[in-house]
Amino acid sequence: MKAKELFRIKESYGAGFVEIVIWQVPEPIPPSGHPYKYRLVYVLEGKRVVGYDNERGKGDHRHFGDREEAYSFVSPRQLMADFMADVKGAGL
Protein backbone atom coordinates (compact mmCIF):
# COMPACT_ATOMS: atom_id res chain seq x y z
CA MET A 1 0.00 0.00 0.00
CA LYS A 2 1.22 3.48 -0.85
CA ALA A 3 0.53 6.52 1.29
CA LYS A 4 -3.08 7.63 0.82
CA GLU A 5 -4.05 11.24 1.27
CA LEU A 6 -7.04 11.38 3.62
CA PHE A 7 -7.51 15.11 4.07
CA ARG A 8 -6.11 18.35 2.61
CA ILE A 9 -7.26 21.90 3.13
CA LYS A 10 -5.68 25.32 2.93
CA GLU A 11 -7.86 28.32 3.68
CA SER A 12 -7.86 31.76 5.22
CA TYR A 13 -8.38 31.86 8.95
CA GLY A 14 -8.44 35.12 10.87
CA ALA A 15 -5.62 37.29 9.59
CA GLY A 16 -3.63 34.25 8.45
CA PHE A 17 -4.26 30.81 7.00
CA VAL A 18 -4.62 27.21 8.13
CA GLU A 19 -3.22 24.25 6.19
CA ILE A 20 -3.98 20.64 7.17
CA VAL A 21 -2.68 17.56 5.37
CA ILE A 22 -3.15 14.00 6.68
CA TRP A 23 -2.04 10.77 4.99
CA GLN A 24 -2.56 7.14 5.91
CA VAL A 25 0.77 5.34 5.50
CA PRO A 26 1.51 1.62 5.22
CA GLU A 27 3.75 1.67 8.32
CA PRO A 28 4.14 4.11 11.22
CA ILE A 29 6.65 6.94 10.86
CA PRO A 30 9.14 6.14 13.68
CA PRO A 31 8.82 6.72 16.55
CA SER A 32 5.05 7.24 16.07
CA GLY A 33 3.02 4.05 16.58
CA HIS A 34 0.06 4.84 14.29
CA PRO A 35 -0.40 4.64 10.50
CA TYR A 36 -0.70 8.40 9.85
CA LYS A 37 1.61 11.11 8.60
CA TYR A 38 0.41 14.67 9.13
CA ARG A 39 1.22 18.35 9.13
CA LEU A 40 -1.08 21.07 10.37
CA VAL A 41 -0.05 24.71 10.52
CA TYR A 42 -1.51 28.11 11.29
CA VAL A 43 0.51 30.89 9.67
CA LEU A 44 0.18 34.57 10.49
CA GLU A 45 2.28 37.28 8.80
CA GLY A 46 4.48 34.60 7.23
CA LYS A 47 5.32 32.92 10.55
CA ARG A 48 4.14 29.63 12.02
CA VAL A 49 2.07 30.38 15.11
CA VAL A 50 0.79 26.83 15.76
CA GLY A 51 1.95 23.62 14.09
CA TYR A 52 1.48 19.88 14.56
CA ASP A 53 3.48 17.16 12.79
CA ASN A 54 5.09 13.77 13.20
CA GLU A 55 8.46 14.14 11.59
CA ARG A 56 10.62 11.01 11.34
CA GLY A 57 12.86 10.73 14.39
CA LYS A 58 10.82 13.21 16.46
CA GLY A 59 7.43 11.55 16.56
CA ASP A 60 4.17 13.32 17.33
CA HIS A 61 4.72 16.89 18.49
CA ARG A 62 3.33 20.40 18.30
CA HIS A 63 4.80 23.86 17.96
CA PHE A 64 3.71 27.11 19.61
CA GLY A 65 5.87 29.80 18.08
CA ASP A 66 9.44 28.71 18.86
CA ARG A 67 8.38 26.25 21.59
CA GLU A 68 8.00 22.54 20.78
CA GLU A 69 6.42 19.82 22.91
CA ALA A 70 5.29 16.20 22.61
CA TYR A 71 1.74 15.51 21.43
CA SER A 72 -0.31 12.41 22.31
CA PHE A 73 -1.94 11.33 19.04
CA VAL A 74 -5.35 9.65 19.42
CA SER A 75 -7.00 9.87 15.98
CA PRO A 76 -7.07 12.16 12.93
CA ARG A 77 -10.37 13.65 14.13
CA GLN A 78 -8.95 14.43 17.59
CA LEU A 79 -5.76 15.79 15.99
CA MET A 80 -7.77 18.34 13.99
CA ALA A 81 -9.89 19.26 17.03
CA ASP A 82 -6.81 19.80 19.22
CA PHE A 83 -5.09 21.83 16.51
CA MET A 84 -8.10 24.10 15.97
CA ALA A 85 -8.49 24.61 19.74
CA ASP A 86 -4.85 25.75 19.88
CA VAL A 87 -5.34 28.03 16.87
CA LYS A 88 -8.39 29.62 18.50
CA GLY A 89 -6.42 30.01 21.73
CA ALA A 90 -3.56 31.72 19.90
CA GLY A 91 -5.33 35.06 20.30
CA LEU A 92 -6.77 35.79 16.88
Rosetta blueprint (number, residue, H / E / L):
1 M L
2 K L
3 A L
4 K E
5 E E
6 L E
7 F E
8 R E
9 I E
10 K E
11 E E
12 S E
13 Y E
14 G L
15 A L
16 G E
17 F E
18 V E
19 E E
20 I E
21 V E
22 I E
23 W E
24 Q E
25 V L
26 P L
27 E L
28 P L
29 I L
30 P L
31 P L
32 S L
33 G L
34 H L
35 P L
36 Y E
37 K E
38 Y E
39 R E
40 L E
41 V E
42 Y E
43 V E
44 L E
45 E L
46 G L
47 K E
48 R E
49 V E
50 V E
51 G E
52 Y E
53 D E
54 N L
55 E L
56 R L
57 G L
58 K L
59 G L
60 D L
61 H E
62 R E
63 H E
64 F E
65 G L
66 D L
67 R E
68 E E
69 E E
70 A E
71 Y L
72 S L
73 F L
74 V L
75 S L
76 P H
77 R H
78 Q H
79 L H
80 M H
81 A H
82 D H
83 F H
84 M H
85 A H
86 D H
87 V H
88 K H
89 G L
90 A L
91 G L
92 L L
